[in-house]
């Protein structure tokens, strides 16, 4: 695997690099050697945060973990990604095989993992979408008490989603074609 390690408000020491290579390196058995792993280490106030993003064709595997100790965060993020890979293996591999571009190791493809739980959609909602600006969609979302809100962007005439982020901030998801 190829690592891209960056730091925000933190110096990336050899000790941190070693910890990332050692812990995240445990994921090597799931990917081919040319898979790129993006690791961002950051410090915000007293929080030590690691974000790991692994782009594979058709999917993005991502996790972030925060604790008071960067080494603990690194341990946690590796466990979460490994759990994701095992849990969603069949869906990820089926999607990859359809595209004909496998970036996963043969060992990962061949091994069977127990599906912890099947995804089951138990409710479908339908509602009219009216054009509005992203700021208005945030207000509407807050009024409804939801964490996200789907709307037709009055500026772009495309379906967008606004969502609540940590720290009482908002995010906007726009489609990319």
ChimeraX attribute file (.defattr): number of C-alpha atoms within 10 A of each C-alpha:
attribute: neighborCount
match mode: 1-to-1
recipient: residues
	/A:1	17
	/A:2	12
	/A:3	17
	/A:4	12
	/A:5	16
	/A:6	14
	/A:7	14
	/A:8	12
	/A:9	10
	/A:10	12
	/A:11	12
	/A:12	15
	/A:13	10
	/A:14	9
	/A:15	10
	/A:16	16
	/A:17	12
	/A:18	12
	/A:19	16
	/A:20	21
	/A:21	15
	/A:22	13
	/A:23	17
	/A:24	22
	/A:25	14
	/A:26	13
	/A:27	16
	/A:28	17
	/A:29	14
	/A:30	19
	/A:31	20
	/A:32	16
	/A:33	13
	/A:34	11
	/A:35	18
	/A:36	16
	/A:37	19
	/A:38	16
	/A:39	22
	/A:40	17
	/A:41	25
	/A:42	20
	/A:43	19
	/A:44	11
	/A:45	8
	/A:46	10
	/A:47	15
	/A:48	20
	/A:49	23
	/A:50	25
	/A:51	19
	/A:52	22
	/A:53	17
	/A:54	18
	/A:55	15
	/A:56	18
	/A:57	14
	/A:58	14
	/A:59	11
	/A:60	11
	/A:61	14
	/A:62	17
	/A:63	18
	/A:64	19
	/A:65	20
	/A:66	21
	/A:67	16
	/A:68	13
	/A:69	13
	/A:70	20
	/A:71	17
	/A:72	15
	/A:73	20
	/A:74	27
	/A:75	17
	/A:76	18
	/A:77	22
	/A:78	21
	/A:79	15
	/A:80	14
	/A:81	20
	/A:82	14
	/A:83	13
	/A:84	14
	/A:85	18
	/A:86	18
	/A:87	17
	/A:88	16
	/A:89	19
	/A:90	16
	/A:91	10
	/A:92	21
	/A:93	19
	/A:94	13
	/A:95	16
	/A:96	18
	/A:97	12
	/A:98	10
	/A:99	11
	/A:100	10
	/A:101	13
	/A:102	20
	/A:103	18
	/A:104	20
	/A:105	15
	/A:106	13
	/A:107	11
	/A:108	18
	/A:109	16
	/A:110	8
	/A:111	10
	/A:112	11
	/A:113	13
	/A:114	11
	/A:115	12
	/A:116	10
	/A:117	8
	/A:118	8
	/A:119	7
	/A:120	6
	/A:121	6
	/A:122	5
	/A:123	5
	/A:124	5
	/A:125	4
	/A:126	5
	/A:127	6
	/A:128	6
	/A:129	11
	/A:130	11
	/A:131	16
	/A:132	15
	/A:133	14
	/A:134	23
	/A:135	12
	/A:136	14
	/A:137	23
	/A:138	25
	/A:139	12
	/A:140	16
	/A:141	18
	/A:142	15
	/A:143	9
	/A:144	11
	/A:145	10
	/A:146	12
	/A:147	13
	/A:148	20
	/A:149	20
	/A:150	19
	/A:151	23
	/A:152	19
	/A:153	20
	/A:154	13
	/A:155	10
	/A:156	11
	/A:157	11
	/A:158	13
	/A:159	16
	/A:160	18
	/A:161	19
	/A:162	21
	/A:163	18
	/A:164	17
	/A:165	11
	/A:166	7
	/A:167	6
	/A:168	6
	/A:169	9
	/A:170	15
	/A:171	14
	/A:172	16
	/A:173	12
	/A:174	13
	/A:175	8
	/A:176	4
	/A:177	3
